[in-house]
Amino acid sequence: MRMKKIYTLLFFLTIASCGIYAQSLQLQTVSGQIIPNGGTIGVKGTLYDTTVDVSVEIKIKNISSSSVTLKALKVVKTLPGVQSAYFCFAGNCFPPDINLSPNDLTLGAGMTDANFSAHINPTASAGSALVYYKVFNTANPNDTVSVFVQYEIWHLGINDLSNATAEMGAAFPNPANEKFTVNCTLTGFETARLVLQNVLGSEVREQTISGGSGKIIMNVGDLPEGVYFYSLFVNGKSISTRKLLIRH
């Protein structure tokens, strides 16, 4: 009888423990794709004006069956030059010196909030930045979800393009099924790259482009359906980026 009581107690403790550590939060891209907990989102771009903010919007979803109250935490890992990082959460944007959101966000069961965004102010400074964000349940700090945001910010001045041009046309067909074609023109550059990325910023295809003009054909028949972005990279910098839909 005593052993039965012990086993019963252990059973209820196990159930309680599972409830304490159950994850009720989920991060998503704007298009609704789930971001793995602790995953990385890549934000790349070439800016003619590096005083303009570079940002990414992230959705927060309550996947539990009860209401939760949340806060957001920012941790800067790498920040080159005089760049600054800040974030917007629950309808407010906070200055770079604020790492923990002063306000809370309450989400009902199954609700999604689309007011969370992560920003970098380049302040005329190019380079790579890495910032970690964590959203957590105030009633249970172990109930968290997080993401790394990797920024690649480069600057091209007018003089950089005075004797050289790189152009990328629209992909066709779009939506694509088995493959798509892009017209590219390079003048004054020896080589470039056409890169296809998913919405998390991971490169899934890459093809080298030689100088001159021509058509680039990229096979996508084995890739999952969804939203992708194709970019023209010259000298390691993204000159142009456009959206591609893949549908099978």
C-alpha positions in Angstrom: 0.0 0.0 0.0 2.9 2.4 0.9 4.6 1.7 -2.4 1.4 2.4 -4.3 1.1 5.8 -2.6 4.7 6.6 -3.5 4.1 5.7 -7.2 0.9 7.8 -7.2 2.8 10.7 -5.7 5.6 10.4 -8.3 3.0 10.2 -11.1 1.4 13.5 -10.1 4.8 15.2 -9.6 5.7 14.1 -13.1 2.5 15.5 -14.5 3.0 18.8 -12.6 6.6 19.0 -13.8 5.5 18.6 -17.4 3.0 21.4 -17.0 5.7 23.7 -15.6 8.1 23.2 -18.5 5.6 22.9 -21.3 6.3 25.4 -24.0 3.4 27.7 -24.9 5.1 30.0 -27.3 6.1 30.0 -30.9 7.8 32.5 -33.2 6.9 32.8 -36.9 7.9 34.8 -39.9 5.6 37.4 -41.4 4.4 34.7 -43.9 3.6 32.3 -41.0 6.6 29.9 -41.3 7.6 28.6 -37.9 11.0 29.7 -36.6 12.8 26.9 -34.7 13.4 27.8 -31.1 16.9 29.2 -30.9 17.1 29.4 -34.7 18.6 32.2 -36.8 17.0 34.7 -39.2 19.3 36.3 -41.8 18.7 39.9 -42.8 20.9 41.0 -45.7 21.0 44.2 -47.8 23.0 46.8 -49.6 22.1 50.3 -48.5 22.8 53.5 -50.4 21.9 55.3 -47.2 23.2 53.6 -44.1 21.3 55.9 -41.8 18.1 53.9 -42.6 17.1 51.2 -40.2 17.3 47.6 -41.2 14.6 45.5 -39.5 12.7 42.2 -39.5 9.2 41.6 -38.2 8.4 38.4 -36.2 5.1 37.0 -35.1 4.5 35.7 -31.5 1.9 32.9 -31.1 0.4 31.5 -28.0 0.1 27.8 -28.8 -1.3 26.8 -25.3 -4.9 26.5 -24.2 -4.7 29.4 -21.7 -3.8 33.1 -21.6 -0.1 34.1 -21.1 1.6 37.3 -20.2 5.0 37.9 -21.9 8.1 40.1 -21.9 10.9 40.3 -24.4 14.6 40.4 -23.8 17.4 41.6 -26.1 21.0 40.5 -25.9 23.6 42.0 -28.3 26.2 39.5 -29.4 28.0 41.4 -32.1 27.6 45.0 -33.1 30.2 46.6 -35.4 31.2 50.3 -35.5 28.6 52.6 -34.1 25.6 50.5 -35.1 22.8 50.3 -32.5 20.2 47.6 -31.9 16.7 48.2 -30.6 13.3 46.4 -30.7 9.6 47.1 -30.8 7.2 45.0 -28.6 3.6 45.1 -27.6 3.0 48.4 -29.4 6.1 50.3 -28.2 9.6 50.8 -29.5 12.5 51.1 -27.0 15.8 52.9 -27.3 19.0 50.9 -27.7 19.9 51.0 -24.0 16.7 49.1 -23.1 17.3 45.3 -23.1 14.2 44.1 -21.2 10.7 45.4 -22.4 9.2 47.7 -19.7 5.7 46.6 -20.8 4.0 43.3 -21.0 2.1 41.5 -23.7 -0.9 39.4 -22.9 -2.0 36.8 -25.5 -5.1 34.7 -25.2 -5.1 31.0 -26.1 -4.2 30.5 -29.8 -3.7 34.2 -30.4 -0.9 35.7 -32.5 0.7 39.1 -32.1 2.4 40.8 -35.1 3.9 43.8 -33.3 7.3 42.5 -32.5 10.2 43.7 -34.7 14.0 43.7 -34.3 16.0 46.7 -35.7 19.5 47.8 -36.4 20.4 51.5 -37.0 23.6 51.3 -39.1 24.5 55.0 -38.3 26.6 55.0 -41.5 28.6 52.0 -40.3 28.6 48.8 -42.4 29.3 45.2 -41.2 27.8 42.2 -39.6 25.6 42.3 -36.4 24.2 39.4 -34.3 21.4 40.1 -31.8 19.6 37.5 -29.6 16.0 37.9 -28.6 14.0 35.9 -26.1 10.3 36.1 -25.3 9.2 34.5 -22.0 6.2 33.9 -19.9 6.3 36.1 -16.9 4.5 33.5 -14.8 7.0 30.8 -15.8 10.5 32.1 -16.9 11.2 28.5 -18.1 8.5 28.9 -20.8 10.5 30.8 -23.4 11.1 31.0 -27.1 14.2 32.7 -28.7 15.8 33.7 -32.0 19.1 35.0 -33.3 18.9 37.8 -35.9 22.0 38.0 -38.1 22.3 41.3 -40.0 24.6 41.8 -43.0 24.8 45.5 -43.8 26.9 46.9 -46.6 27.1 50.3 -48.2 27.5 51.2 -51.8 28.2 54.8 -52.6 27.7 56.5 -55.9 31.4 56.2 -56.8 31.3 52.5 -56.4 28.9 52.2 -59.3 30.3 54.9 -61.5 32.0 52.5 -63.9 30.1 49.3 -63.2 26.6 48.1 -63.3 24.8 44.9 -62.2 21.2 44.3 -63.0 18.8 41.4 -62.3 15.5 40.9 -63.9 12.3 39.4 -62.5 12.1 35.6 -62.2 9.8 33.7 -64.6 7.7 31.8 -64.1 6.8 33.1 -60.7 5.3 31.0 -58.9 7.9 28.4 -60.0 7.4 24.7 -60.1 10.5 22.8 -61.4 12.7 25.8 -62.2 12.8 29.5 -62.8 14.9 31.8 -65.1 16.4 35.2 -64.3 18.1 37.6 -66.8 21.2 39.2 -65.4 23.6 41.8 -66.8 27.1 42.6 -65.5 29.2 45.5 -66.7 32.6 46.1 -65.1 32.3 43.0 -62.8 34.0 39.7 -63.6 31.7 37.4 -61.6 28.6 37.5 -59.4 26.4 35.1 -57.6 22.6 34.4 -57.8 21.6 33.2 -54.4 18.2 31.7 -53.4 17.3 31.9 -49.7 14.3 30.7 -47.7 12.4 33.1 -45.3 14.8 32.2 -42.5 17.7 33.6 -44.5 19.3 30.2 -45.2 20.9 29.7 -48.6 19.3 26.8 -50.5 20.7 27.4 -54.0 23.7 29.3 -55.5 24.9 29.8 -59.0 28.0 31.8 -60.3 27.4 34.3 -63.0 30.2 35.4 -65.4 30.5 38.9 -66.9 28.2 40.0 -69.6 24.5 39.3 -70.1 22.6 36.0 -70.0 19.9 33.9 -68.5 20.4 32.0 -65.3 18.2 28.9 -64.8 17.9 27.5 -61.3 16.2 24.2 -60.5 13.8 24.2 -57.5 11.8 21.0 -58.1 13.1 19.4 -54.9 12.4 22.4 -52.6 9.4 22.7 -50.4 6.6 25.0 -51.4 6.6 28.5 -49.9 8.1 32.0 -50.1 11.8 32.4 -51.1 14.1 35.3 -52.0 16.6 35.4 -54.8 19.5 37.9 -54.6 22.3 39.1 -56.9 25.5 39.3 -55.0 28.5 41.2 -56.4 31.8 41.4 -54.4 30.0 39.8 -51.5 27.3 42.4 -51.4 23.6 42.1 -52.2 22.8 44.4 -55.1 19.2 43.4 -55.6 16.7 41.0 -53.9 13.2 39.9 -55.1 10.6 37.5 -53.9 9.9 34.1 -55.4 7.0 31.7 -54.8 7.5 27.9 -55.2 4.3 25.9 -55.9 4.3 22.2 -57.0 
